């Protein structure tokens, strides 16, 4: 599974660094380093709602506050 996170300026201002750190923590905590490839990218042209994230090309908009819920509902269920 590949999770791609926008680290462009708009998403940075919306908390992309915190989202990346939370996902790194959750991946490590669940011992999924061999199953999840975490990547950064620049603008994904969907800056309106939150930090742009894709999971195997499916788009999501995250905030630092909903990253844990996203991980449980969208990532863990796919593995």
mmCIF file of the N, C-alpha and C atoms, coordinates in Angstrom:
data_MODEL
# 
_entry.id   MODEL 
# 
loop_
_atom_site.group_PDB 
_atom_site.id 
_atom_site.type_symbol 
_atom_site.label_atom_id 
_atom_site.label_alt_id 
_atom_site.label_comp_id 
_atom_site.label_asym_id 
_atom_site.label_entity_id 
_atom_site.label_seq_id 
_atom_site.pdbx_PDB_ins_code 
_atom_site.Cartn_x 
_atom_site.Cartn_y 
_atom_site.Cartn_z 
_atom_site.occupancy 
_atom_site.B_iso_or_equiv 
_atom_site.pdbx_formal_charge 
_atom_site.auth_seq_id 
_atom_site.auth_comp_id 
_atom_site.auth_asym_id 
_atom_site.auth_atom_id 
_atom_site.pdbx_PDB_model_num 
ATOM 1   N N  . UNK A 1 1  ? 0.845   -1.170 0.000  1.00 0.00 ? 1  UNK A N  1 
ATOM 2   C CA . UNK A 1 1  ? 0.000   0.000  0.000  1.00 0.00 ? 1  UNK A CA 1 
ATOM 3   C C  . UNK A 1 1  ? 0.892   1.236  0.000  1.00 0.00 ? 1  UNK A C  1 
ATOM 4   N N  . UNK A 1 2  ? 0.509   2.202  -0.828 1.00 0.00 ? 2  UNK A N  1 
ATOM 5   C CA . UNK A 1 2  ? 1.244   3.466  -0.874 1.00 0.00 ? 2  UNK A CA 1 
ATOM 6   C C  . UNK A 1 2  ? 0.352   4.599  -0.387 1.00 0.00 ? 2  UNK A C  1 
ATOM 7   N N  . UNK A 1 3  ? 0.843   5.341  0.601  1.00 0.00 ? 3  UNK A N  1 
ATOM 8   C CA . UNK A 1 3  ? 0.160   6.537  1.090  1.00 0.00 ? 3  UNK A CA 1 
ATOM 9   C C  . UNK A 1 3  ? 1.023   7.718  0.689  1.00 0.00 ? 3  UNK A C  1 
ATOM 10  N N  . UNK A 1 4  ? 0.427   8.630  -0.080 1.00 0.00 ? 4  UNK A N  1 
ATOM 11  C CA . UNK A 1 4  ? 1.137   9.813  -0.554 1.00 0.00 ? 4  UNK A CA 1 
ATOM 12  C C  . UNK A 1 4  ? 0.527   11.046 0.101  1.00 0.00 ? 4  UNK A C  1 
ATOM 13  N N  . UNK A 1 5  ? 1.379   11.899 0.645  1.00 0.00 ? 5  UNK A N  1 
ATOM 14  C CA . UNK A 1 5  ? 0.936   13.084 1.376  1.00 0.00 ? 5  UNK A CA 1 
ATOM 15  C C  . UNK A 1 5  ? 1.509   14.325 0.716  1.00 0.00 ? 5  UNK A C  1 
ATOM 16  N N  . UNK A 1 6  ? 0.657   15.295 0.472  1.00 0.00 ? 6  UNK A N  1 
ATOM 17  C CA . UNK A 1 6  ? 1.118   16.562 -0.093 1.00 0.00 ? 6  UNK A CA 1 
ATOM 18  C C  . UNK A 1 6  ? 1.869   17.343 0.988  1.00 0.00 ? 6  UNK A C  1 
ATOM 19  N N  . UNK A 1 7  ? 3.050   17.828 0.624  1.00 0.00 ? 7  UNK A N  1 
ATOM 20  C CA . UNK A 1 7  ? 3.826   18.655 1.549  1.00 0.00 ? 7  UNK A CA 1 
ATOM 21  C C  . UNK A 1 7  ? 4.030   20.045 0.957  1.00 0.00 ? 7  UNK A C  1 
ATOM 22  N N  . UNK A 1 8  ? 3.182   20.393 -0.019 1.00 0.00 ? 8  UNK A N  1 
ATOM 23  C CA . UNK A 1 8  ? 3.240   21.718 -0.618 1.00 0.00 ? 8  UNK A CA 1 
ATOM 24  C C  . UNK A 1 8  ? 2.834   22.789 0.382  1.00 0.00 ? 8  UNK A C  1 
ATOM 25  N N  . UNK A 1 9  ? 2.974   24.043 -0.011 1.00 0.00 ? 9  UNK A N  1 
ATOM 26  C CA . UNK A 1 9  ? 2.788   25.150 0.936  1.00 0.00 ? 9  UNK A CA 1 
ATOM 27  C C  . UNK A 1 9  ? 1.379   25.205 1.527  1.00 0.00 ? 9  UNK A C  1 
ATOM 28  N N  . UNK A 1 10 ? 0.340   25.000 0.731  1.00 0.00 ? 10 UNK A N  1 
ATOM 29  C CA . UNK A 1 10 ? -1.028  25.063 1.251  1.00 0.00 ? 10 UNK A CA 1 
ATOM 30  C C  . UNK A 1 10 ? -1.281  23.936 2.256  1.00 0.00 ? 10 UNK A C  1 
ATOM 31  N N  . UNK A 1 11 ? -0.874  22.738 1.913  1.00 0.00 ? 11 UNK A N  1 
ATOM 32  C CA . UNK A 1 11 ? -1.064  21.601 2.832  1.00 0.00 ? 11 UNK A CA 1 
ATOM 33  C C  . UNK A 1 11 ? -0.150  21.714 4.050  1.00 0.00 ? 11 UNK A C  1 
ATOM 34  N N  . UNK A 1 12 ? 1.022   22.294 3.860  1.00 0.00 ? 12 UNK A N  1 
ATOM 35  C CA . UNK A 1 12 ? 1.913   22.523 5.007  1.00 0.00 ? 12 UNK A CA 1 
ATOM 36  C C  . UNK A 1 12 ? 1.229   23.423 6.033  1.00 0.00 ? 12 UNK A C  1 
ATOM 37  N N  . UNK A 1 13 ? 0.581   24.474 5.541  1.00 0.00 ? 13 UNK A N  1 
ATOM 38  C CA . UNK A 1 13 ? -0.123  25.401 6.447  1.00 0.00 ? 13 UNK A CA 1 
ATOM 39  C C  . UNK A 1 13 ? -1.316  24.728 7.130  1.00 0.00 ? 13 UNK A C  1 
ATOM 40  N N  . UNK A 1 14 ? -1.858  23.686 6.518  1.00 0.00 ? 14 UNK A N  1 
ATOM 41  C CA . UNK A 1 14 ? -3.001  22.962 7.096  1.00 0.00 ? 14 UNK A CA 1 
ATOM 42  C C  . UNK A 1 14 ? -2.570  21.810 7.991  1.00 0.00 ? 14 UNK A C  1 
ATOM 43  N N  . UNK A 1 15 ? -1.250  21.604 8.127  1.00 0.00 ? 15 UNK A N  1 
ATOM 44  C CA . UNK A 1 15 ? -0.774  20.600 9.082  1.00 0.00 ? 15 UNK A CA 1 
ATOM 45  C C  . UNK A 1 15 ? -0.192  19.336 8.482  1.00 0.00 ? 15 UNK A C  1 
ATOM 46  N N  . UNK A 1 16 ? 0.308   19.389 7.258  1.00 0.00 ? 16 UNK A N  1 
ATOM 47  C CA . UNK A 1 16 ? 0.835   18.170 6.638  1.00 0.00 ? 16 UNK A CA 1 
ATOM 48  C C  . UNK A 1 16 ? 1.990   17.568 7.446  1.00 0.00 ? 16 UNK A C  1 
ATOM 49  N N  . UNK A 1 17 ? 2.797   18.393 8.072  1.00 0.00 ? 17 UNK A N  1 
ATOM 50  C CA . UNK A 1 17 ? 3.909   17.858 8.875  1.00 0.00 ? 17 UNK A CA 1 
ATOM 51  C C  . UNK A 1 17 ? 3.373   17.004 10.026 1.00 0.00 ? 17 UNK A C  1 
ATOM 52  N N  . UNK A 1 18 ? 2.346   17.490 10.700 1.00 0.00 ? 18 UNK A N  1 
ATOM 53  C CA . UNK A 1 18 ? 1.759   16.727 11.806 1.00 0.00 ? 18 UNK A CA 1 
ATOM 54  C C  . UNK A 1 18 ? 1.098   15.443 11.294 1.00 0.00 ? 18 UNK A C  1 
ATOM 55  N N  . UNK A 1 19 ? 0.470   15.523 10.118 1.00 0.00 ? 19 UNK A N  1 
ATOM 56  C CA . UNK A 1 19 ? -0.143  14.322 9.526  1.00 0.00 ? 19 UNK A CA 1 
ATOM 57  C C  . UNK A 1 19 ? 0.931   13.286 9.207  1.00 0.00 ? 19 UNK A C  1 
ATOM 58  N N  . UNK A 1 20 ? 2.031   13.726 8.623  1.00 0.00 ? 20 UNK A N  1 
ATOM 59  C CA . UNK A 1 20 ? 3.136   12.811 8.311  1.00 0.00 ? 20 UNK A CA 1 
ATOM 60  C C  . UNK A 1 20 ? 3.664   12.176 9.595  1.00 0.00 ? 20 UNK A C  1 
ATOM 61  N N  . UNK A 1 21 ? 3.898   12.981 10.615 1.00 0.00 ? 21 UNK A N  1 
ATOM 62  C CA . UNK A 1 21 ? 4.442   12.453 11.874 1.00 0.00 ? 21 UNK A CA 1 
ATOM 63  C C  . UNK A 1 21 ? 3.473   11.468 12.524 1.00 0.00 ? 21 UNK A C  1 
ATOM 64  N N  . UNK A 1 22 ? 2.171   11.768 12.472 1.00 0.00 ? 22 UNK A N  1 
ATOM 65  C CA . UNK A 1 22 ? 1.179   10.865 13.057 1.00 0.00 ? 22 UNK A CA 1 
ATOM 66  C C  . UNK A 1 22 ? 1.122   9.554  12.276 1.00 0.00 ? 22 UNK A C  1 
ATOM 67  N N  . UNK A 1 23 ? 1.157   9.630  10.952 1.00 0.00 ? 23 UNK A N  1 
ATOM 68  C CA . UNK A 1 23 ? 1.135   8.398  10.148 1.00 0.00 ? 23 UNK A CA 1 
ATOM 69  C C  . UNK A 1 23 ? 2.397   7.573  10.378 1.00 0.00 ? 23 UNK A C  1 
ATOM 70  N N  . UNK A 1 24 ? 3.546   8.223  10.471 1.00 0.00 ? 24 UNK A N  1 
ATOM 71  C CA . UNK A 1 24 ? 4.790   7.497  10.765 1.00 0.00 ? 24 UNK A CA 1 
ATOM 72  C C  . UNK A 1 24 ? 4.667   6.773  12.108 1.00 0.00 ? 24 UNK A C  1 
ATOM 73  N N  . UNK A 1 25 ? 4.123   7.452  13.097 1.00 0.00 ? 25 UNK A N  1 
ATOM 74  C CA . UNK A 1 25 ? 3.949   6.849  14.416 1.00 0.00 ? 25 UNK A CA 1 
ATOM 75  C C  . UNK A 1 25 ? 2.990   5.650  14.349 1.00 0.00 ? 25 UNK A C  1 
ATOM 76  N N  . UNK A 1 26 ? 1.850   5.824  13.681 1.00 0.00 ? 26 UNK A N  1 
ATOM 77  C CA . UNK A 1 26 ? 0.848   4.765  13.605 1.00 0.00 ? 26 UNK A CA 1 
ATOM 78  C C  . UNK A 1 26 ? 1.360   3.552  12.825 1.00 0.00 ? 26 UNK A C  1 
ATOM 79  N N  . UNK A 1 27 ? 2.106   3.799  11.755 1.00 0.00 ? 27 UNK A N  1 
ATOM 80  C CA . UNK A 1 27 ? 2.688   2.697  10.981 1.00 0.00 ? 27 UNK A CA 1 
ATOM 81  C C  . UNK A 1 27 ? 3.674   1.923  11.851 1.00 0.00 ? 27 UNK A C  1 
ATOM 82  N N  . UNK A 1 28 ? 4.500   2.645  12.572 1.00 0.00 ? 28 UNK A N  1 
ATOM 83  C CA . UNK A 1 28 ? 5.467   1.989  13.463 1.00 0.00 ? 28 UNK A CA 1 
ATOM 84  C C  . UNK A 1 28 ? 4.766   1.255  14.600 1.00 0.00 ? 28 UNK A C  1 
ATOM 85  N N  . UNK A 1 29 ? 3.788   1.898  15.195 1.00 0.00 ? 29 UNK A N  1 
ATOM 86  C CA . UNK A 1 29 ? 3.051   1.323  16.325 1.00 0.00 ? 29 UNK A CA 1 
ATOM 87  C C  . UNK A 1 29 ? 2.361   0.019  15.942 1.00 0.00 ? 29 UNK A C  1 
ATOM 88  N N  . UNK A 1 30 ? 1.884   -0.060 14.691 1.00 0.00 ? 30 UNK A N  1 
ATOM 89  C CA . UNK A 1 30 ? 1.178   -1.250 14.208 1.00 0.00 ? 30 UNK A CA 1 
ATOM 90  C C  . UNK A 1 30 ? 2.102   -2.213 13.450 1.00 0.00 ? 30 UNK A C  1 
ATOM 91  N N  . UNK A 1 31 ? 3.412   -1.933 13.480 1.00 0.00 ? 31 UNK A N  1 
ATOM 92  C CA . UNK A 1 31 ? 4.418   -2.784 12.845 1.00 0.00 ? 31 UNK A CA 1 
ATOM 93  C C  . UNK A 1 31 ? 4.082   -3.051 11.374 1.00 0.00 ? 31 UNK A C  1 
ATOM 94  N N  . UNK A 1 32 ? 3.819   -1.968 10.633 1.00 0.00 ? 32 UNK A N  1 
ATOM 95  C CA . UNK A 1 32 ? 3.413   -2.076 9.225  1.00 0.00 ? 32 UNK A CA 1 
ATOM 96  C C  . UNK A 1 32 ? 4.434   -1.474 8.268  1.00 0.00 ? 32 UNK A C  1 
ATOM 97  N N  . UNK A 1 33 ? 5.664   -1.304 8.726  1.00 0.00 ? 33 UNK A N  1 
ATOM 98  C CA . UNK A 1 33 ? 6.677   -0.670 7.872  1.00 0.00 ? 33 UNK A CA 1 
ATOM 99  C C  . UNK A 1 33 ? 6.924   -1.441 6.587  1.00 0.00 ? 33 UNK A C  1 
ATOM 100 N N  . UNK A 1 34 ? 6.753   -2.746 6.611  1.00 0.00 ? 34 UNK A N  1 
ATOM 101 C CA . UNK A 1 34 ? 6.962   -3.553 5.405  1.00 0.00 ? 34 UNK A CA 1 
ATOM 102 C C  . UNK A 1 34 ? 5.757   -3.551 4.475  1.00 0.00 ? 34 UNK A C  1 
ATOM 103 N N  . UNK A 1 35 ? 4.614   -3.076 4.954  1.00 0.00 ? 35 UNK A N  1 
ATOM 104 C CA . UNK A 1 35 ? 3.393   -3.130 4.149  1.00 0.00 ? 35 UNK A CA 1 
ATOM 105 C C  . UNK A 1 35 ? 2.935   -1.777 3.627  1.00 0.00 ? 35 UNK A C  1 
ATOM 106 N N  . UNK A 1 36 ? 3.457   -0.689 4.198  1.00 0.00 ? 36 UNK A N  1 
ATOM 107 C CA . UNK A 1 36 ? 3.016   0.650  3.804  1.00 0.00 ? 36 UNK A CA 1 
ATOM 108 C C  . UNK A 1 36 ? 4.218   1.472  3.378  1.00 0.00 ? 36 UNK A C  1 
ATOM 109 N N  . UNK A 1 37 ? 4.104   2.063  2.182  1.00 0.00 ? 37 UNK A N  1 
ATOM 110 C CA . UNK A 1 37 ? 5.129   2.953  1.663  1.00 0.00 ? 37 UNK A CA 1 
ATOM 111 C C  . UNK A 1 37 ? 4.589   4.378  1.805  1.00 0.00 ? 37 UNK A C  1 
ATOM 112 N N  . UNK A 1 38 ? 5.221   5.177  2.653  1.00 0.00 ? 38 UNK A N  1 
ATOM 113 C CA . UNK A 1 38 ? 4.790   6.547  2.913  1.00 0.00 ? 38 UNK A CA 1 
ATOM 114 C C  . UNK A 1 38 ? 5.640   7.493  2.067  1.00 0.00 ? 38 UNK A C  1 
ATOM 115 N N  . UNK A 1 39 ? 4.963   8.287  1.207  1.00 0.00 ? 39 UNK A N  1 
ATOM 116 C CA . UNK A 1 39 ? 5.683   9.174  0.303  1.00 0.00 ? 39 UNK A CA 1 
ATOM 117 C C  . UNK A 1 39 ? 5.165   10.600 0.424  1.00 0.00 ? 39 UNK A C  1 
ATOM 118 N N  . UNK A 1 40 ? 6.024   11.547 0.107  1.00 0.00 ? 40 UNK A N  1 
ATOM 119 C CA . UNK A 1 40 ? 5.639   12.952 0.052  1.00 0.00 ? 40 UNK A CA 1 
ATOM 120 C C  . UNK A 1 40 ? 5.593   13.419 -1.386 1.00 0.00 ? 40 UNK A C  1 
ATOM 121 N N  . UNK A 1 41 ? 4.758   14.382 -1.646 1.00 0.00 ? 41 UNK A N  1 
ATOM 122 C CA . UNK A 1 41 ? 4.684   14.963 -2.981 1.00 0.00 ? 41 UNK A CA 1 
ATOM 123 C C  . UNK A 1 41 ? 4.279   16.425 -2.853 1.00 0.00 ? 41 UNK A C  1 
ATOM 124 N N  . UNK A 1 42 ? 4.341   17.150 -3.949 1.00 0.00 ? 42 UNK A N  1 
ATOM 125 C CA . UNK A 1 42 ? 3.876   18.528 -3.931 1.00 0.00 ? 42 UNK A CA 1 
ATOM 126 C C  . UNK A 1 42 ? 2.463   18.600 -4.478 1.00 0.00 ? 42 UNK A C  1 
ATOM 127 N N  . UNK A 1 43 ? 1.964   19.741 -4.747 1.00 0.00 ? 43 UNK A N  1 
ATOM 128 C CA . UNK A 1 43 ? 0.542   20.010 -4.945 1.00 0.00 ? 43 UNK A CA 1 
ATOM 129 C C  . UNK A 1 43 ? -0.178  18.910 -5.739 1.00 0.00 ? 43 UNK A C  1 
ATOM 130 N N  . UNK A 1 44 ? -1.302  18.469 -5.155 1.00 0.00 ? 44 UNK A N  1 
ATOM 131 C CA . UNK A 1 44 ? -2.136  17.452 -5.778 1.00 0.00 ? 44 UNK A CA 1 
ATOM 132 C C  . UNK A 1 44 ? -3.430  18.078 -6.310 1.00 0.00 ? 44 UNK A C  1 
ATOM 133 N N  . UNK A 1 45 ? -3.474  19.404 -6.341 1.00 0.00 ? 45 UNK A N  1 
ATOM 134 C CA . UNK A 1 45 ? -4.600  20.157 -6.897 1.00 0.00 ? 45 UNK A CA 1 
ATOM 135 C C  . UNK A 1 45 ? -5.938  19.877 -6.211 1.00 0.00 ? 45 UNK A C  1 
ATOM 136 N N  . UNK A 1 46 ? -5.902  19.679 -4.903 1.00 0.00 ? 46 UNK A N  1 
ATOM 137 C CA . UNK A 1 46 ? -7.134  19.490 -4.132 1.00 0.00 ? 46 UNK A CA 1 
ATOM 138 C C  . UNK A 1 46 ? -6.952  20.148 -2.761 1.00 0.00 ? 46 UNK A C  1 
ATOM 139 N N  . UNK A 1 47 ? -6.563  21.416 -2.770 1.00 0.00 ? 47 UNK A N  1 
ATOM 140 C CA . UNK A 1 47 ? -6.121  22.109 -1.553 1.00 0.00 ? 47 UNK A CA 1 
ATOM 141 C C  . UNK A 1 47 ? -7.266  22.675 -0.707 1.00 0.00 ? 47 UNK A C  1 
ATOM 142 N N  . UNK A 1 48 ? -8.487  22.567 -1.154 1.00 0.00 ? 48 UNK A N  1 
ATOM 143 C CA . UNK A 1 48 ? -9.582  23.279 -0.516 1.00 0.00 ? 48 UNK A CA 1 
ATOM 144 C C  . UNK A 1 48 ? -9.911  22.797 0.891  1.00 0.00 ? 48 UNK A C  1 
ATOM 145 N N  . UNK A 1 49 ? -9.864  21.511 1.164  1.00 0.00 ? 49 UNK A N  1 
ATOM 146 C CA . UNK A 1 49 ? -10.433 20.988 2.404  1.00 0.00 ? 49 UNK A CA 1 
ATOM 147 C C  . UNK A 1 49 ? -9.440  20.678 3.509  1.00 0.00 ? 49 UNK A C  1 
ATOM 148 N N  . UNK A 1 50 ? -8.278  20.252 3.192  1.00 0.00 ? 50 UNK A N  1 
ATOM 149 C CA . UNK A 1 50 ? -7.314  19.852 4.209  1.00 0.00 ? 50 UNK A CA 1 
ATOM 150 C C  . UNK A 1 50 ? -6.063  19.338 3.562  1.00 0.00 ? 50 UNK A C  1 
ATOM 151 N N  . UNK A 1 51 ? -5.299  18.582 4.293  1.00 0.00 ? 51 UNK A N  1 
ATOM 152 C CA . UNK A 1 51 ? -4.071  18.013 3.756  1.00 0.00 ? 51 UNK A CA 1 
ATOM 153 C C  . UNK A 1 51 ? -4.439  16.913 2.756  1.00 0.00 ? 51 UNK A C  1 
ATOM 154 N N  . UNK A 1 52 ? -3.927  17.026 1.545  1.00 0.00 ? 52 UNK A N  1 
ATOM 155 C CA . UNK A 1 52 ? -4.242  16.060 0.493  1.00 0.00 ? 52 UNK A CA 1 
ATOM 156 C C  . UNK A 1 52 ? -3.427  14.783 0.691  1.00 0.00 ? 52 UNK A C  1 
ATOM 157 N N  . UNK A 1 53 ? -4.130  13.668 0.720  1.00 0.00 ? 53 UNK A N  1 
ATOM 158 C CA . UNK A 1 53 ? -3.514  12.359 0.908  1.00 0.00 ? 53 UNK A CA 1 
ATOM 159 C C  . UNK A 1 53 ? -4.166  11.396 -0.071 1.00 0.00 ? 53 UNK A C  1 
ATOM 160 N N  . UNK A 1 54 ? -3.380  10.496 -0.638 1.00 0.00 ? 54 UNK A N  1 
ATOM 161 C CA . UNK A 1 54 ? -3.959  9.418  -1.427 1.00 0.00 ? 54 UNK A CA 1 
ATOM 162 C C  . UNK A 1 54 ? -3.502  8.081  -0.843 1.00 0.00 ? 54 UNK A C  1 
ATOM 163 N N  . UNK A 1 55 ? -4.400  7.122  -0.914 1.00 0.00 ? 55 UNK A N  1 
ATOM 164 C CA . UNK A 1 55 ? -4.080  5.744  -0.561 1.00 0.00 ? 55 UNK A CA 1 
ATOM 165 C C  . UNK A 1 55 ? -4.297  4.934  -1.824 1.00 0.00 ? 55 UNK A C  1 
ATOM 166 N N  . UNK A 1 56 ? -3.213  4.486  -2.426 1.00 0.00 ? 56 UNK A N  1 
ATOM 167 C CA . UNK A 1 56 ? -3.292  3.768  -3.707 1.00 0.00 ? 56 UNK A CA 1 
ATOM 168 C C  . UNK A 1 56 ? -4.190  4.517  -4.691 1.00 0.00 ? 56 UNK A C  1 
ATOM 169 N N  . UNK A 1 57 ? -3.960  5.809  -4.825 1.00 0.00 ? 57 UNK A N  1 
ATOM 170 C CA . UNK A 1 57 ? -4.646  6.701  -5.771 1.00 0.00 ? 57 UNK A CA 1 
ATOM 171 C C  . UNK A 1 57 ? -6.066  7.094  -5.380 1.00 0.00 ? 57 UNK A C  1 
ATOM 172 N N  . UNK A 1 58 ? -6.567  6.704  -4.230 1.00 0.00 ? 58 UNK A N  1 
ATOM 173 C CA . UNK A 1 58 ? -7.859  7.180  -3.743 1.00 0.00 ? 58 UNK A CA 1 
ATOM 174 C C  . UNK A 1 58 ? -7.616  8.427  -2.897 1.00 0.00 ? 58 UNK A C  1 
ATOM 175 N N  . UNK A 1 59 ? -8.230  9.572  -3.252 1.00 0.00 ? 59 UNK A N  1 
ATOM 176 C CA . UNK A 1 59 ? -7.930  10.817 -2.544 1.00 0.00 ? 59 UNK A CA 1 
ATOM 177 C C  . UNK A 1 59 ? -8.712  10.984 -1.227 1.00 0.00 ? 59 UNK A C  1 
ATOM 178 N N  . UNK A 1 60 ? -8.053  11.628 -0.265 1.00 0.00 ? 60 UNK A N  1 
ATOM 179 C CA . UNK A 1 60 ? -8.646  11.977 1.027  1.00 0.00 ? 60 UNK A CA 1 
ATOM 180 C C  . UNK A 1 60 ? -8.152  13.355 1.417  1.00 0.00 ? 60 UNK A C  1 
ATOM 181 N N  . UNK A 1 61 ? -8.905  14.031 2.269  1.00 0.00 ? 61 UNK A N  1 
ATOM 182 C CA . UNK A 1 61 ? -8.472  15.299 2.856  1.00 0.00 ? 61 UNK A CA 1 
ATOM 183 C C  . UNK A 1 61 ? -8.390  15.097 4.357  1.00 0.00 ? 61 UNK A C  1 
ATOM 184 N N  . UNK A 1 62 ? -7.207  15.290 4.925  1.00 0.00 ? 62 UNK A N  1 
ATOM 185 C CA . UNK A 1 62 ? -6.993  15.038 6.349  1.00 0.00 ? 62 UNK A CA 1 
ATOM 186 C C  . UNK A 1 62 ? -6.671  16.307 7.102  1.00 0.00 ? 62 UNK A C  1 
ATOM 187 N N  . UNK A 1 63 ? -6.853  16.222 8.404  1.00 0.00 ? 63 UNK A N  1 
ATOM 188 C CA . UNK A 1 63 ? -6.354  17.220 9.330  1.00 0.00 ? 63 UNK A CA 1 
ATOM 189 C C  . UNK A 1 63 ? -5.532  16.449 10.358 1.00 0.00 ? 63 UNK A C  1 
ATOM 190 N N  . UNK A 1 64 ? -4.688  17.135 11.103 1.00 0.00 ? 64 UNK A N  1 
ATOM 191 C CA . UNK A 1 64 ? -3.964  16.410 12.161 1.00 0.00 ? 64 UNK A CA 1 
ATOM 192 C C  . UNK A 1 64 ? -4.929  15.741 13.143 1.00 0.00 ? 64 UNK A C  1 
ATOM 193 N N  . UNK A 1 65 ? -6.098  16.324 13.338 1.00 0.00 ? 65 UNK A N  1 
ATOM 194 C CA . UNK A 1 65 ? -7.063  15.794 14.300 1.00 0.00 ? 65 UNK A CA 1 
ATOM 195 C C  . UNK A 1 65 ? -7.768  14.517 13.818 1.00 0.00 ? 65 UNK A C  1 
ATOM 196 N N  . UNK A 1 66 ? -7.939  14.346 12.515 1.00 0.00 ? 66 UNK A N  1 
ATOM 197 C CA . UNK A 1 66 ? -8.655  13.147 12.055 1.00 0.00 ? 66 UNK A CA 1 
ATOM 198 C C  . UNK A 1 66 ? -7.737  12.087 11.450 1.00 0.00 ? 66 UNK A C  1 
ATOM 199 N N  . UNK A 1 67 ? -6.440  12.250 11.586 1.00 0.00 ? 67 UNK A N  1 
ATOM 200 C CA . UNK A 1 67 ? -5.494  11.301 10.990 1.00 0.00 ? 67 UNK A CA 1 
ATOM 201 C C  . UNK A 1 67 ? -5.611  9.917  11.627 1.00 0.00 ? 67 UNK A C  1 
ATOM 202 N N  . UNK A 1 68 ? -5.760  9.865  12.932 1.00 0.00 ? 68 UNK A N  1 
ATOM 203 C CA . UNK A 1 68 ? -5.878  8.569  13.608 1.00 0.00 ? 68 UNK A CA 1 
ATOM 204 C C  . UNK A 1 68 ? -7.133  7.827  13.139 1.00 0.00 ? 68 UNK A C  1 
ATOM 205 N N  . UNK A 1 69 ? -8.245  8.517  13.052 1.00 0.00 ? 69 UNK A N  1 
ATOM 206 C CA . UNK A 1 69 ? -9.501  7.923  12.578 1.00 0.00 ? 69 UNK A CA 1 
ATOM 207 C C  . UNK A 1 69 ? -9.351  7.444  11.132 1.00 0.00 ? 69 UNK A C  1 
ATOM 208 N N  . UNK A 1 70 ? -8.725  8.252  10.290 1.00 0.00 ? 70 UNK A N  1 
ATOM 209 C CA . UNK A 1 70 ? -8.450  7.863  8.904  1.00 0.00 ? 70 UNK A CA 1 
ATOM 210 C C  . UNK A 1 70 ? -7.628  6.581  8.867  1.00 0.00 ? 70 UNK A C  1 
ATOM 211 N N  . UNK A 1 71 ? -6.592  6.509  9.679  1.00 0.00 ? 71 UNK A N  1 
ATOM 212 C CA . UNK A 1 71 ? -5.721  5.331  9.690  1.00 0.00 ? 71 UNK A CA 1 
ATOM 213 C C  . UNK A 1 71 ? -6.502  4.077  10.069 1.00 0.00 ? 71 UNK A C  1 
ATOM 214 N N  . UNK A 1 72 ? -7.319  4.191  11.085 1.00 0.00 ? 72 UNK A N  1 
ATOM 215 C CA . UNK A 1 72 ? -8.100  3.029  11.530 1.00 0.00 ? 72 UNK A CA 1 
ATOM 216 C C  . UNK A 1 72 ? -9.134  2.601  10.500 1.00 0.00 ? 72 UNK A C  1 
ATOM 217 N N  . UNK A 1 73 ? -9.816  3.586  9.881  1.00 0.00 ? 73 UNK A N  1 
ATOM 218 C CA . UNK A 1 73 ? -10.925 3.270  8.981  1.00 0.00 ? 73 UNK A CA 1 
ATOM 219 C C  . UNK A 1 73 ? -10.505 2.989  7.540  1.00 0.00 ? 73 UNK A C  1 
ATOM 220 N N  . UNK A 1 74 ? -9.472  3.629  7.075  1.00 0.00 ? 74 UNK A N  1 
ATOM 221 C CA . UNK A 1 74 ? -9.116  3.502  5.661  1.00 0.00 ? 74 UNK A CA 1 
ATOM 222 C C  . UNK A 1 74 ? -7.843  2.695  5.421  1.00 0.00 ? 74 UNK A C  1 
ATOM 223 N N  . UNK A 1 75 ? -6.932  2.708  6.362  1.00 0.00 ? 75 UNK A N  1 
ATOM 224 C CA . UNK A 1 75 ? -5.667  2.010  6.153  1.00 0.00 ? 75 UNK A CA 1 
ATOM 225 C C  . UNK A 1 75 ? -5.716  0.608  6.744  1.00 0.00 ? 75 UNK A C  1 
ATOM 226 N N  . UNK A 1 76 ? -6.036  0.499  8.010  1.00 0.00 ? 76 UNK A N  1 
ATOM 227 C CA . UNK A 1 76 ? -6.016  -0.814 8.658  1.00 0.00 ? 76 UNK A CA 1 
ATOM 228 C C  . UNK A 1 76 ? -7.017  -1.777 8.022  1.00 0.00 ? 76 UNK A C  1 
ATOM 229 N N  . UNK A 1 77 ? -8.139  -1.273 7.557  1.00 0.00 ? 77 UNK A N  1 
ATOM 230 C CA . UNK A 1 77 ? -9.144  -2.149 6.946  1.00 0.00 ? 77 UNK A CA 1 
ATOM 231 C C  . UNK A 1 77 ? -8.705  -2.693 5.600  1.00 0.00 ? 77 UNK A C  1 
ATOM 232 N N  . UNK A 1 78 ? -7.747  -2.031 4.946  1.00 0.00 ? 78 UNK A N  1 
ATOM 233 C CA . UNK A 1 78 ? -7.266  -2.491 3.638  1.00 0.00 ? 78 UNK A CA 1 
ATOM 234 C C  . UNK A 1 78 ? -6.128  -3.493 3.751  1.00 0.00 ? 78 UNK A C  1 
ATOM 235 N N  . UNK A 1 79 ? -5.539  -3.582 4.910  1.00 0.00 ? 79 UNK A N  1 
ATOM 236 C CA . UNK A 1 79 ? -4.377  -4.470 5.079  1.00 0.00 ? 79 UNK A CA 1 
ATOM 237 C C  . UNK A 1 79 ? -4.818  -5.832 5.570  1.00 0.00 ? 79 UNK A C  1 
# 
